[in-house]
């Protein structure tokens, strides 16, 4: 499994401890699928943001309509993903 995905899965997992009426303690791992999905979407959005920043830094004063359009498209793609998955900034 990809190391980053494994770390996200760990973040979406919590340990739940229960004590019975007899005083016995038990615990289990609770995996939150919604949180895991949200973490993946956030990760994708972050990668999009880095792609736009990298392009802007490489561009310096060599702006062209194509590059500006690409950056706008990347921004719009991120906004569409947030809206589609209901992830707040």
C-alpha positions as CSV (number, residue, x, y, z in Angstrom):
1,X,0.0,0.0,0.0
2,X,1.2,3.5,-0.8
3,X,2.7,5.0,2.4
4,X,0.7,8.2,2.1
5,X,-2.6,6.3,1.8
6,X,-1.6,4.2,4.8
7,X,-1.0,7.4,6.8
8,X,-4.4,8.8,5.8
9,X,-6.1,5.6,6.7
10,X,-4.5,5.8,10.2
11,X,-5.8,9.3,10.6
12,X,-9.3,8.1,9.8
13,X,-9.1,5.3,12.3
14,X,-9.8,5.7,16.0
15,X,-9.5,3.2,18.9
16,X,-12.8,2.8,20.8
17,X,-12.6,1.4,24.3
18,X,-15.6,-0.1,26.1
19,X,-16.1,-1.2,29.6
20,X,-18.8,-3.8,30.2
21,X,-21.1,-3.8,33.2
22,X,-18.9,-6.6,34.6
23,X,-15.8,-4.3,34.4
24,X,-14.2,-6.0,31.4
25,X,-12.5,-3.6,29.0
26,X,-12.4,-4.2,25.3
27,X,-11.3,-2.1,22.4
28,X,-11.7,-2.0,18.6
29,X,-10.6,0.1,15.7
30,X,-13.2,2.3,14.2
31,X,-12.5,3.2,10.6
32,X,-14.3,6.4,9.4
33,X,-14.8,6.0,5.7
34,X,-16.2,9.5,5.3
35,X,-13.2,11.0,7.0
36,X,-10.8,8.9,4.9
37,X,-12.5,10.1,1.7
38,X,-12.3,13.7,2.8
39,X,-8.6,13.3,3.6
40,X,-8.0,11.9,0.1
41,X,-9.9,14.8,-1.5
42,X,-8.0,17.3,0.6
43,X,-4.7,15.7,-0.4
44,X,-5.7,15.9,-4.1
45,X,-6.6,19.6,-3.7
46,X,-3.2,20.3,-2.0
47,X,-1.4,18.6,-4.9
48,X,-3.4,20.8,-7.3
49,X,-2.4,23.9,-5.4
50,X,1.3,22.9,-5.5
51,X,1.0,22.4,-9.2
52,X,-0.3,25.9,-9.7
53,X,2.3,27.4,-7.4
54,X,5.1,25.6,-9.2
55,X,3.8,26.8,-12.6
56,X,3.6,30.4,-11.3
57,X,7.2,30.2,-10.0
58,X,8.6,28.8,-13.2
59,X,6.7,31.3,-15.3
60,X,8.2,34.5,-13.9
61,X,7.8,37.1,-16.6
62,X,7.1,34.7,-19.4
63,X,3.3,34.9,-19.1
64,X,1.3,33.5,-22.0
65,X,-2.4,33.1,-22.5
66,X,-1.8,29.3,-22.5
67,X,-0.1,29.4,-19.1
68,X,-2.8,31.7,-17.6
69,X,-5.5,29.4,-19.0
70,X,-3.8,26.4,-17.5
71,X,-3.6,28.0,-14.1
72,X,-7.2,29.0,-14.2
73,X,-8.2,25.5,-15.3
74,X,-6.2,24.0,-12.3
75,X,-7.9,26.4,-9.9
76,X,-11.3,25.7,-11.4
77,X,-10.7,21.9,-11.2
78,X,-9.9,22.3,-7.5
79,X,-13.0,24.3,-6.9
80,X,-15.1,21.8,-8.7
81,X,-13.6,18.9,-6.6
82,X,-14.4,20.8,-3.4
83,X,-18.0,21.5,-4.5
84,X,-18.5,17.9,-5.8
85,X,-17.3,16.2,-2.7
86,X,-18.6,18.9,-0.3
87,X,-15.2,19.6,1.2
88,X,-14.8,23.0,2.9
89,X,-11.5,24.8,2.6
